[in-house]
Amino acid sequence: MKGQRLANGQHLVKPDADVLVVGGGLAAQRCCETLRRHGYDGRIVVLCEESHLPYDRPPLSKTALTDPEAPRRPSFRAAEWYADHDVELLLDSPAQRLDAAARTVTLQQGSRRAAKPASLRYRRLVIATGSRPRTPEGLPASQAIHQLRTYEDALRLRAALRATRRRLVIVGAGLVGLEVASSALALGCEVSVIEAAATPLRRALPPQLGRWLAGLHRARGIDVRLAVTVTRVSRHAQELRLHLNDGSTIAADVLLLAIGSVPATEWLAGSGLRAGPIPTGATGATALPDIYAAGDAACPPNPYLHVPTPTPHWDAAAREGATVARAILGLPALPQTPPMFWSDQHERRIQLVGDAPHDSQIDFDGDPCTGEPFAAWITHERQPAGAMLVDRPDALPRARRWVINAAEQRAAPHQPSEVSENDMSASDR
Ligand SMILES: Cc1cc2nc3c(=O)[nH]c(=O)nc-3n(C[C@H](O)[C@H](O)[C@H](O)COP(=O)(O)OP(=O)(O)OC[C@H]3O[C@@H](n4cnc5c(N)ncnc54)[C@H](O)[C@@H]3O)c2cc1C
């Protein structure tokens, strides 16, 4: 580590990275791209736990399973991009510990690649380590048990589904579980989904919309079992048996555990940052100086949510990565937008924008029972809160504007807003 002696006799240690990004996923990628696009000329180093270039995850539950051709890793950029933009990627290099006072990140040693530094000193640190699947305890050891987060997970699941084309049981009716259910059905598997909550996507959707989603899967032939939990999993030769709390048993050749994710922030223990999703301000700054967080690992404020909640989705990770870069550059923050996610299930494009509290009122534009496109306009306490669009991507800008205008009106009740609620009939939205 190089050093420089200051006039006051102190030693200024030159950092190894002006910006050290930990985690090589979407938020990290967007942060690096934004920095370079705006002319940032400091040294950028990215620590990646995985052994390949940063890549995109949404295809892993969709085309990576269903495409007849063997899937290629959905890398954001070719290797040349990192060389051309002077972004140093340290692959296979998980961060192990943060010492915020010394401004150093210690690297985990003993992984496959040799010649890694023991630690790196940073000027600014960006935490973008994403999340990991939640893992239940007490499972038998079995090759038939899967989780899905990485490209390797997707290849393993793809091989298992194609080899057996038989009974897949998915525990968890969240985004990943339901997308895999849809993909596996397309491959000819017999699919069951077990969910503890009374409706699918329970945290994101009000019951009425969750029931519609359960109906979509059941109509295609998926055995969706709601309000039921797995008490035990036993192994009988190649077969797994799931014992449920309603007394029933279900057999699986392949079992996917999709019971949600937890922020990958365990390496920050003892650093002074709170465990779990890292609270940040609107710029992505954490409570510690020169440390930012973005993506699934972060929990920034969002004025469009009724209860502050992490939004572990693509749109938020991309935006937060760019937001942190802008803060480092000293640029004004981008205006906040309502949270949004999309999902592809049974050839239907589902988009949720804004918030959808459980006691919302829903107005349908189009009939959800017909299989035709529709929009569900979600109001909470008589205020526009969000919208669920099914095969209606054309309505997304309008839905965003509807939610934004309502929030602006709430924030400044005496200011006339661009479009008032009364200006828009349901068919207009
Ligand atoms: C299968 C799947 C399908 C999805 N589909 C959709 C979708 O249809 N729509 C949608 O809106 N969202 C979807 N998402 C969510 C979306 O992909 C994530 O929100 C997004 O990838 C989060 O970006 P991130 O950069 O925060 O984390 P990630 O993309 O997970 O990247 C984090 C990276 O950090 C690395 N890392 C972790 N710990 C360390 C460490 N200690 N040191 C160094 N590196 C570390 C990880 O290995 C990983 O490479 C999907 C997610 C999955 C898993």
The ligand as an ORCA input file, in Angstrom:
! r2SCAN-3c Opt
* xyz 0 1
  C     -34.392    -16.302    -10.475
  C     -34.714    -14.832    -10.322
  C     -35.648    -14.241    -11.155
  C     -35.958    -12.884    -11.002
  N     -36.901    -12.330    -11.825
  C     -37.260    -11.044    -11.642
  C     -38.274    -10.463    -12.450
  O     -38.863    -11.116    -13.320
  N     -38.609     -9.171    -12.234
  C     -37.995     -8.405    -11.265
  O     -38.351     -7.231    -11.095
  N     -37.006     -8.921    -10.496
  C     -36.629    -10.219    -10.664
  N     -35.641    -10.762     -9.883
  C     -34.975     -9.914     -8.877
  C     -33.745     -9.183     -9.439
  O     -32.999    -10.018    -10.265
  C     -32.894     -8.704     -8.267
  O     -33.678     -7.768     -7.546
  C     -31.588     -8.058     -8.701
  O     -30.762     -9.005     -9.326
  C     -30.875     -7.468     -7.495
  O     -29.645     -6.930     -7.896
  P     -28.431     -6.793     -6.857
  O     -27.312     -6.221     -7.628
  O     -28.902     -6.141     -5.635
  O     -28.101     -8.293     -6.427
  P     -27.604     -9.522     -7.285
  O     -28.004     -9.424     -8.703
  O     -28.038    -10.736     -6.533
  O     -26.010     -9.412     -7.204
  C     -25.321     -9.502     -5.990
  C     -23.960    -10.110     -6.245
  O     -23.187     -9.960     -5.077
  C     -22.467    -11.140     -4.847
  N     -22.075    -11.221     -3.422
  C     -22.822    -11.610     -2.369
  N     -22.097    -11.561     -1.236
  C     -20.861    -11.108     -1.585
  C     -19.665    -10.837     -0.872
  N     -19.582    -11.011      0.466
  N     -18.583    -10.386     -1.547
  C     -18.645    -10.188     -2.896
  N     -19.748    -10.444     -3.624
  C     -20.848    -10.890     -2.974
  C     -23.433    -12.233     -5.262
  O     -22.749    -13.453     -5.495
  C     -24.021    -11.611     -6.527
  O     -23.246    -11.926     -7.644
  C     -35.302    -12.116    -10.015
  C     -34.348    -12.718     -9.170
  C     -34.058    -14.061     -9.326
  C     -33.043    -14.709     -8.413
*
